[in-house]
Amino acid sequence: SLPLLPPPSLPPLPPLPPSSLPSLPPTSLPPLPPPSQSPLPPPSLPPLPPPSLPAFA
C-alpha cells in the first residue's frame, strides 16, 4: 500500500503588470442610454398551443 502523497504545493502566480493588458479609453464605447428611455417592445411570439398529449388517467 503506497502512502497518500499530499497535493503538490504550486507557487502563487505573479500578478500581471498593467501594461500587459490593452488599456481601452472609456470614450471608445458609446454611452448606453438608460433603459427607461428605450423601452423594449413586447416579444412578438405567438401563444403556444396546448400540448396534444393524451391525458393519463
ABEGO torsion letter per residue (X at the ends): XBBBBBBBBBBBBBBBBAAABBBBBAAABBBBBBAAABBBBBBBBBBBBBBBBBBBX
